Amino acid sequence: MSVPNTISQISSDLGAVSGGAFTASEPETGTGSQTYQQILYPTLGLPDNILREILLEWHRLGPQKPVQPPEQPKIKFTDSLDTTLPQWVYAQVCRSWRQAAFSCKALWTRLGILMPGPDEPEGRKIAMIHNLNSLLRWLGDLPLKVKIKSYHPFAPDDILFTTICSSSSRWEMLRLALHFEEVDVLQNILLSLGARMPQVPLLHSLSLDFMSKLPSGIDTFLNVSNLRRVDVGGKLYDTHRSLEIPWNQITEYRRLCDEFGDSASEEHLMKMPNVVSYCDAAFSCSSGSPIPLPHLQVMKLSIGPMVPLDFGRLELGNHFTEFRLRSRCSSNKLLWSDSLVLSLHRWGCSLQTLYLDSCAISESKMILVFEHLTALRSLVFLYRQTLKSNLIGALANVKLLPHLYHLALDGHFGFMRDDMVKMLSARMIQGDSVFRKFGLPSSRIAFFAKDLECFREQGLEVESTRDTYKWNDWVGPQELED
């Protein structure tokens, strides 16, 4: 069999064969023997670069089992010390496969460490420490993306924890997801971490997800000279008070806490004059002095009930291109609607992407805003009430939003077929029209199927908003990234 055919066959077979077959202690018997003859033997003469490609493809396609208990929230996480992962299984087959596996550095430099619980067998803990030490040796001086996750309190001098901390000079990203409520234990862990990572020259991204509120004055990350991005979740409402971080150098900030706590968002913003991208799932901003944010480009916000909002305080420059605002209720828009409208007028010359829902601004005021949005390319509007024909009629006026490329409407619809066809025809009929993408709920797409097919033939891309504009698209993922 030729090498290309062999690779194709192996790629197909790997998806169907479990990792246990590769690690069988007696490959001469049963499934192990069959696997050896059909898959392993033909690969023994393949060059290392081909073996690496096979591993990368297997890693890409292979299923990964969830490591968290079913009752825990679903958070993306891969335990790098789980020896049932494809790269570990691959490395145990034979010497040539092991060499190929360890030469694929990209598979190992994203280190996820799931701290063992109190009931974890001692042998398993020893094996985890051994595997981690081996990994750190194999990786040499390569930069690391590290995530440490625990559902249980652990001692600051835990050997597994201190081992991963010994590599801190190579960390470029750090994620701490500590899901227990013992505040004193959490504080001691952070103090220990600070003592064990005196210099982290590569660290530029930090994510913290804690289930307990921190006391003030934690300076673990105060001297991280290259820190640029901070993500916080869990109960870290008041990060600017509890954590001493070089806020003036932060360019990306995401607060993904589900609750508001007792901290206003302006206190965070005033500490970050150089922020470029700001995401806040619990935004509030009461009246006060102006907040200059000359470098801000992207702002994604979610607001709760009866929250004070004075958008007029935000002094944004010409770099501001994307604004997303979603309300969690329908009773508070009168508190700040005028402030939002005036701010959209001010931002109109630079704003290119706008996501709003009907609880953030009324349909009539939205139409008045259109004439100021001279640079807008993408408009997404979520309706909690029934969408009437007024907005669709305004969008049919091609003098408004002349650069509109993408329009998406989600929610309940009251407008009839003629309104939509007229609007799309007006947008598509222009010879120099840039309008090419339109989104509707899947039920409406089915209802208008024949009409939409005609516009598809003219080059219009039609998408389902039910599948596209979920919570994550408004303010970012609810969990912290791996």
C-alpha positions as CSV (number, residue, x, y, z in Angstrom):
1,M,0.0,0.0,0.0
2,S,1.3,3.5,-0.9
3,V,2.1,6.0,1.9
4,P,-0.8,8.4,0.9
5,N,-3.3,5.4,0.9
6,T,-1.8,4.2,4.2
7,I,-2.3,7.6,5.8
8,S,-5.9,7.8,4.5
9,Q,-6.7,4.4,5.9
10,I,-5.1,5.2,9.3
11,S,-7.0,8.4,9.6
12,S,-10.2,6.5,9.0
13,D,-9.4,3.7,11.4
14,L,-8.2,5.9,14.3
15,G,-11.6,7.3,14.8
16,A,-13.1,3.9,15.3
17,V,-10.5,2.3,17.5
18,S,-10.5,3.1,21.2
19,G,-7.3,4.2,23.0
20,G,-7.4,1.2,25.2
21,A,-6.5,-1.1,22.2
22,F,-3.2,0.8,21.7
23,T,-2.2,0.4,25.4
24,A,-3.0,-3.3,25.7
25,S,-0.2,-5.0,27.6
26,E,-0.5,-8.1,25.3
27,P,-0.8,-6.9,21.7
28,E,-0.4,-10.5,20.4
29,T,-3.9,-11.4,21.6
30,G,-7.5,-10.4,20.9
31,T,-8.2,-6.8,19.7
32,G,-4.6,-5.7,20.5
33,S,-3.2,-8.1,17.9
34,Q,-5.8,-7.1,15.3
35,T,-5.0,-3.4,15.9
36,Y,-1.3,-4.0,15.7
37,Q,-1.6,-5.8,12.3
38,Q,-4.1,-3.4,10.8
39,I,-3.0,0.0,12.0
40,L,0.4,0.0,13.8
41,Y,2.4,-2.3,11.6
42,P,1.9,-0.4,8.3
43,T,3.0,2.9,10.0
44,L,6.3,1.7,11.3
45,G,8.2,2.8,8.2
46,L,6.5,6.2,7.9
47,P,8.6,9.3,8.4
48,D,8.2,11.3,11.6
49,N,6.5,14.2,9.9
50,I,3.8,11.9,8.6
51,L,3.3,10.4,12.1
52,R,2.9,13.9,13.5
53,E,0.2,14.7,10.9
54,I,-1.7,11.6,11.9
55,L,-1.5,12.5,15.6
56,L,-2.7,16.1,14.9
57,E,-5.6,14.8,12.8
58,W,-6.6,12.2,15.5
59,H,-6.4,14.9,18.2
60,R,-8.6,17.2,16.1
61,L,-11.3,14.6,15.5
62,G,-11.1,12.5,18.6
63,P,-13.8,12.9,21.3
64,Q,-12.8,14.2,24.7
65,K,-14.7,13.2,27.8
66,P,-15.9,15.9,30.2
67,V,-14.0,16.0,33.4
68,Q,-16.5,17.9,35.6
69,P,-19.3,16.1,37.5
70,P,-22.8,16.4,35.8
71,E,-24.0,18.7,38.7
72,Q,-21.2,21.2,38.1
73,P,-21.6,24.0,35.5
74,K,-20.4,23.2,32.1
75,I,-17.0,24.8,31.7
76,K,-14.6,24.1,28.9
77,F,-11.6,22.3,30.3
78,T,-9.2,19.6,29.3
79,D,-7.0,18.0,32.0
80,S,-3.6,17.7,30.4
81,L,-2.6,15.0,32.8
82,D,-5.5,12.7,31.7
83,T,-3.6,9.8,30.1
84,T,-6.6,8.8,28.1
85,L,-6.2,11.9,25.9
86,P,-5.1,11.1,22.3
87,Q,-1.6,12.5,22.7
88,W,-0.9,10.4,25.8
89,V,-2.3,7.2,24.2
90,Y,-0.3,7.9,21.0
91,A,2.9,8.3,23.0
92,Q,2.5,4.8,24.6
93,V,2.3,2.8,21.4
94,C,5.9,2.5,20.4
95,R,9.2,4.5,20.4
96,S,8.6,6.1,17.0
97,W,5.1,7.1,17.9
98,R,6.3,8.5,21.2
99,Q,8.9,10.6,19.5
100,A,6.3,11.9,17.1
101,A,3.9,12.7,19.9
102,F,6.5,14.6,22.0
103,S,7.7,16.6,19.0
104,C,4.1,18.0,18.5
105,K,4.8,20.8,21.1
106,A,1.6,22.6,20.3
107,L,-0.5,19.7,21.8
108,W,1.3,20.1,25.2
109,T,1.9,23.8,25.7
110,R,-1.8,24.4,26.7
111,L,-1.6,22.9,30.2
112,G,-4.8,22.2,32.0
113,I,-4.3,21.0,35.6
114,L,-7.3,19.6,37.4
115,M,-6.4,19.6,41.1
116,P,-7.2,16.2,42.7
117,G,-9.9,16.0,45.4
118,P,-9.4,14.7,48.9
119,D,-10.6,11.2,47.9
120,E,-8.2,10.9,45.0
121,P,-6.1,7.7,45.4
122,E,-2.5,8.5,46.4
123,G,-1.2,6.5,43.4
124,R,-3.1,8.7,41.0
125,K,-1.7,11.9,42.7
126,I,1.9,10.6,42.4
127,A,1.3,9.7,38.7
128,M,0.0,13.2,38.0
129,I,3.1,14.8,39.5
130,H,5.3,12.5,37.5
131,N,3.5,13.2,34.3
132,L,3.6,17.0,34.9
133,N,7.4,16.9,35.6
134,S,7.9,14.9,32.4
135,L,5.8,17.4,30.4
136,L,7.7,20.4,31.7
137,R,11.0,18.7,30.8
138,W,9.9,17.8,27.3
139,L,8.6,21.3,26.7
140,G,12.0,22.9,27.5
141,D,11.7,26.7,27.4
142,L,8.5,26.9,25.3
143,P,5.9,29.5,26.5
144,L,2.9,27.9,28.3
145,K,-0.8,28.5,28.5
146,V,-1.8,27.3,31.9
147,K,-5.2,26.7,33.5
148,I,-5.5,25.5,37.1
149,K,-8.9,24.3,38.1
150,S,-10.2,22.9,41.4
151,Y,-13.5,22.1,43.0
152,H,-11.9,21.4,46.3
153,P,-9.7,23.5,48.7
154,F,-6.1,22.5,48.6
155,A,-2.9,23.4,50.5
156,P,-0.7,26.2,49.1
157,D,2.2,23.8,49.4
158,D,0.5,21.0,47.4
159,I,3.2,19.4,45.4
160,L,1.2,19.4,42.1
161,F,0.5,23.1,42.6
162,T,4.1,24.0,43.4
163,T,5.3,22.0,40.5
164,I,3.2,23.9,37.9
165,C,4.2,27.2,39.7
166,S,7.9,26.4,39.1
167,S,7.3,27.0,35.4
168,S,5.8,30.5,35.9
169,S,8.6,32.2,34.1
170,R,7.3,30.6,30.9
171,W,3.6,31.4,31.4
172,E,2.0,33.6,28.8
173,M,-1.6,33.0,29.8
174,L,-2.9,32.0,33.2
175,R,-6.5,30.8,34.0
176,L,-7.4,30.2,37.7
177,A,-10.8,28.5,38.2
178,L,-11.1,27.8,41.9
179,H,-14.6,26.7,42.6
180,F,-14.8,26.5,46.4
181,E,-16.1,28.9,49.0
182,E,-13.3,28.9,51.7
183,V,-12.0,32.5,51.5
184,D,-9.0,31.9,53.8
185,V,-7.8,29.0,51.6
186,L,-8.2,31.0,48.5
187,Q,-6.3,33.9,49.9
188,N,-3.5,31.7,51.1
189,I,-3.3,30.1,47.6
190,L,-3.0,33.5,45.9
191,L,-0.3,34.6,48.4
192,S,1.6,31.4,47.8
193,L,1.2,31.9,44.1
194,G,2.6,35.4,44.3
195,A,5.7,34.2,46.2
196,R,6.3,31.4,43.7
197,M,6.0,33.5,40.6
198,P,8.2,36.6,41.4
199,Q,8.9,37.2,37.7
200,V,6.5,36.4,34.9
201,P,7.9,38.3,31.9
202,L,5.7,36.5,29.3
203,L,2.3,36.7,31.1
204,H,-0.1,38.9,29.1
205,S,-3.5,37.3,29.8
206,L,-5.1,36.5,33.1
207,S,-8.5,34.9,33.9
208,L,-9.8,34.6,37.4
209,D,-13.0,32.6,38.2
210,F,-13.6,32.3,41.9
211,M,-16.7,31.1,43.9
212,S,-15.8,33.2,46.9
213,K,-15.4,37.0,47.3
214,L,-11.9,38.2,47.9
215,P,-10.7,40.6,50.6
216,S,-9.0,43.8,49.4
217,G,-5.3,44.2,48.9
218,I,-4.3,41.0,47.0
219,D,-1.2,42.0,45.2
220,T,-0.2,38.7,43.5
221,F,-0.4,40.2,40.0
222,L,0.7,43.7,40.8
223,N,4.1,43.5,39.1
224,V,3.1,41.6,35.9
225,S,4.8,44.0,33.5
226,N,3.3,42.7,30.3
227,L,-0.3,42.0,31.5
228,R,-2.8,43.3,28.9
229,R,-5.9,41.2,29.3
230,V,-8.0,40.4,32.4
231,D,-11.1,38.2,32.5
232,V,-13.0,37.8,35.8
233,G,-16.0,35.6,36.6
234,G,-17.8,33.9,39.5
235,K,-18.0,36.3,42.5
236,L,-15.3,38.7,41.5
237,Y,-17.6,41.7,41.3
238,D,-15.2,44.3,42.7
239,T,-11.9,43.3,41.1
240,H,-10.6,46.9,41.2
241,R,-10.9,46.8,45.0
242,S,-9.8,43.3,45.8
243,L,-7.0,42.8,43.4
244,E,-4.0,45.1,42.9
245,I,-3.3,44.9,39.2
246,P,-1.5,47.3,36.9
247,W,-4.8,48.6,35.6
248,N,-3.4,51.4,33.5
249,Q,-1.8,48.9,31.1
250,I,-4.9,46.7,30.6
251,T,-6.3,46.9,27.0
252,E,-8.9,44.0,27.2
253,Y,-11.2,43.5,30.1
254,R,-14.2,41.2,30.6
255,R,-16.3,41.0,33.7
256,L,-18.6,37.9,33.3
257,C,-20.1,37.8,36.8
258,D,-23.8,37.1,36.7
259,E,-24.6,39.3,39.7
260,F,-23.9,43.0,40.2
261,G,-22.5,43.1,43.7
262,D,-22.0,46.6,45.2
263,S,-19.6,48.0,42.6
264,A,-20.4,50.3,39.7
265,S,-18.7,49.7,36.4
266,E,-17.4,53.3,36.2
267,E,-15.0,52.5,39.0
268,H,-13.5,49.8,36.8
269,L,-13.4,52.0,33.7
270,M,-11.7,55.0,35.4
271,K,-8.8,52.7,36.3
272,M,-8.3,51.6,32.7
273,P,-7.7,54.7,30.5
274,N,-6.0,52.5,27.8
275,V,-8.7,49.9,27.5
276,V,-9.5,48.9,23.9
277,S,-12.1,46.2,24.4
278,Y,-14.5,46.2,27.4
279,C,-17.1,43.6,28.1
280,D,-19.3,43.7,31.2
281,A,-22.2,41.3,31.9
282,A,-23.3,43.5,34.9
283,F,-22.9,47.0,33.7
284,S,-23.9,50.1,35.6
285,C,-22.9,53.7,35.4
286,S,-24.4,56.5,37.5
287,S,-24.2,60.2,36.8
288,G,-20.8,61.9,37.5
289,S,-17.7,63.3,35.9
290,P,-16.6,62.3,32.4
291,I,-14.7,59.1,31.9
292,P,-12.2,59.5,29.0
293,L,-11.7,56.3,27.0
294,P,-9.8,57.6,24.0
295,H,-8.6,54.1,22.8
296,L,-11.8,52.1,23.3
297,Q,-12.9,50.2,20.1
298,V,-15.4,47.6,21.4
299,M,-17.9,47.7,24.2
300,K,-20.3,44.8,25.0
301,L,-22.7,45.3,27.8
302,S,-25.5,43.5,29.6
303,I,-27.7,45.5,32.1
304,G,-30.0,44.5,34.9
305,P,-33.3,45.8,36.3
306,M,-33.4,49.4,37.6
307,V,-29.7,50.0,36.9
308,P,-28.6,53.7,36.7
309,L,-27.0,54.3,33.3
310,D,-25.5,57.6,32.1
311,F,-23.8,56.9,28.8
312,G,-23.0,60.6,28.4
313,R,-20.1,60.1,30.9
314,L,-18.3,58.0,28.4
315,E,-15.9,60.1,26.3
316,L,-15.0,57.9,23.4
317,G,-12.7,58.7,20.5
318,N,-12.9,58.0,16.8
319,H,-11.6,54.4,17.3
320,F,-15.0,53.3,18.8
321,T,-16.5,50.9,16.2
322,E,-18.6,48.3,18.0
323,F,-21.3,48.6,20.6
324,R,-23.5,45.8,21.9
325,L,-26.2,46.4,24.6
326,R,-28.6,43.9,25.9
327,S,-31.1,44.3,28.7
328,R,-32.1,41.6,31.1
329,C,-35.6,43.0,31.7
330,S,-38.2,45.2,30.1
331,S,-39.0,47.7,32.8
332,N,-36.0,50.0,33.0
333,K,-35.4,51.6,29.6
334,L,-37.2,54.9,30.5
335,L,-34.4,55.5,33.1
336,W,-31.7,55.9,30.5
337,S,-33.2,55.8,27.0
338,D,-32.5,59.5,26.2
339,S,-28.9,59.1,27.4
340,L,-28.4,56.1,25.0
341,V,-30.0,58.0,22.0
342,L,-27.8,61.0,22.5
343,S,-24.7,58.8,22.9
344,L,-25.5,56.9,19.7
345,H,-25.7,60.3,17.9
346,R,-22.2,61.2,19.1
347,W,-20.7,57.8,18.2
348,G,-22.5,57.6,14.8
349,C,-19.6,58.8,12.7
350,S,-17.3,55.9,13.8
351,L,-19.7,53.1,14.8
352,Q,-19.7,50.1,12.4
353,T,-21.3,47.3,14.4
354,L,-24.4,47.8,16.6
355,Y,-26.3,45.2,18.6
356,L,-29.4,46.4,20.5
357,D,-32.6,44.9,21.9
358,S,-36.1,46.5,22.1
359,C,-35.8,46.8,25.9
360,A,-32.7,49.0,25.4
361,I,-34.4,51.5,23.0
362,S,-37.8,51.9,21.5
363,E,-38.5,51.3,17.8
364,S,-39.3,55.0,17.2
365,K,-36.1,56.3,18.8
366,M,-34.1,53.7,16.9
367,I,-35.4,55.1,13.6
368,L,-34.3,58.6,14.7
369,V,-30.9,57.3,15.4
370,F,-30.4,55.8,11.9
371,E,-29.6,59.1,10.3
372,H,-26.6,59.6,12.6
373,L,-25.1,56.1,12.0
374,T,-23.3,57.1,8.8
375,A,-20.6,54.5,9.1
376,L,-22.7,51.5,10.2
377,R,-22.1,48.2,8.5
378,S,-23.8,45.6,10.8
379,L,-27.1,46.1,12.6
380,V,-28.6,43.4,14.9
381,F,-31.9,44.1,16.6
382,L,-33.6,41.7,19.1
383,Y,-37.3,42.2,19.7
384,R,-39.0,41.2,22.9
385,Q,-42.3,42.7,21.7
386,T,-43.9,42.5,18.3
387,L,-41.8,44.0,15.5
388,K,-44.0,46.4,13.5
389,S,-43.5,47.7,10.0
390,N,-42.2,51.1,11.0
391,L,-38.6,49.9,11.4
392,I,-38.7,47.8,8.2
393,G,-40.1,50.8,6.3
394,A,-37.3,53.1,7.6
395,L,-34.7,50.5,6.6
396,A,-36.1,50.6,3.0
397,N,-34.8,54.1,2.8
398,V,-31.4,53.5,1.3
399,K,-30.2,57.0,2.3
400,L,-30.2,55.8,5.8
401,L,-27.3,53.5,6.8
402,P,-25.8,53.7,3.3
403,H,-22.9,51.3,4.1
404,L,-25.1,48.6,5.7
405,Y,-23.7,45.2,4.8
406,H,-25.4,43.0,7.4
407,L,-28.9,43.3,9.0
408,A,-30.4,40.8,11.5
409,L,-33.8,40.9,13.1
410,D,-34.7,38.5,15.9
411,G,-37.8,38.1,18.0
412,H,-41.5,38.4,17.3
413,F,-42.7,39.7,14.0
414,G,-45.8,41.7,13.0
415,F,-44.7,43.0,9.7
416,M,-46.1,41.4,6.6
417,R,-44.4,39.9,3.5
418,D,-44.7,43.1,1.4
419,D,-42.8,45.2,3.9
420,M,-39.8,42.8,4.0
421,V,-39.7,42.3,0.2
422,K,-39.8,46.1,-0.3
423,M,-37.0,46.7,2.1
424,L,-34.8,43.9,0.7
425,S,-35.5,45.0,-2.9
426,A,-34.5,48.6,-2.1
427,R,-31.3,47.5,-0.4
428,M,-30.3,45.0,-3.2
429,I,-31.4,47.0,-6.2
430,Q,-28.7,49.6,-6.0
431,G,-25.8,48.9,-8.4
432,D,-23.2,49.9,-5.8
433,S,-25.1,48.3,-2.9
434,V,-22.9,46.7,-0.2
435,F,-25.9,44.9,1.5
436,R,-25.2,41.2,1.3
437,K,-26.3,39.5,4.6
438,F,-29.7,39.2,6.2
439,G,-30.8,37.3,9.3
440,L,-34.3,36.2,10.5
441,P,-35.6,33.6,12.9
442,S,-35.8,30.2,11.3
443,S,-39.6,30.2,11.4
444,R,-39.7,33.4,9.4
445,I,-37.1,32.1,6.9
446,A,-39.4,29.1,6.3
447,F,-42.4,31.4,5.9
448,F,-40.6,33.7,3.4
449,A,-38.8,30.9,1.7
450,K,-39.8,31.7,-1.9
451,D,-39.1,35.4,-1.6
452,L,-35.7,34.8,0.1
453,E,-34.7,32.4,-2.6
454,C,-35.0,35.1,-5.1
455,F,-32.7,37.4,-3.1
456,R,-30.3,34.5,-2.6
457,E,-29.9,34.3,-6.4
458,Q,-29.0,38.0,-6.4
459,G,-26.1,37.2,-3.9
460,L,-27.9,37.7,-0.5
461,E,-26.7,35.4,2.3
462,V,-29.6,34.5,4.6
463,E,-28.9,33.2,8.1
464,S,-31.0,32.0,11.0
465,T,-30.8,34.4,14.0
466,R,-32.2,31.8,16.4
467,D,-28.9,29.9,15.9
468,T,-26.6,33.0,15.7
469,Y,-27.5,35.7,18.2
470,K,-27.5,34.0,21.6
471,W,-26.1,35.5,24.8
472,N,-22.5,34.7,23.9
473,D,-22.7,36.8,20.8
474,W,-23.7,39.8,22.8
475,V,-21.2,39.9,25.6
476,G,-18.8,37.0,25.0
477,P,-18.7,33.5,26.5
478,Q,-20.2,33.0,29.9
479,E,-17.3,30.8,31.0
480,L,-13.6,31.9,30.9
481,E,-11.7,30.6,27.9
482,D,-9.2,27.8,28.1
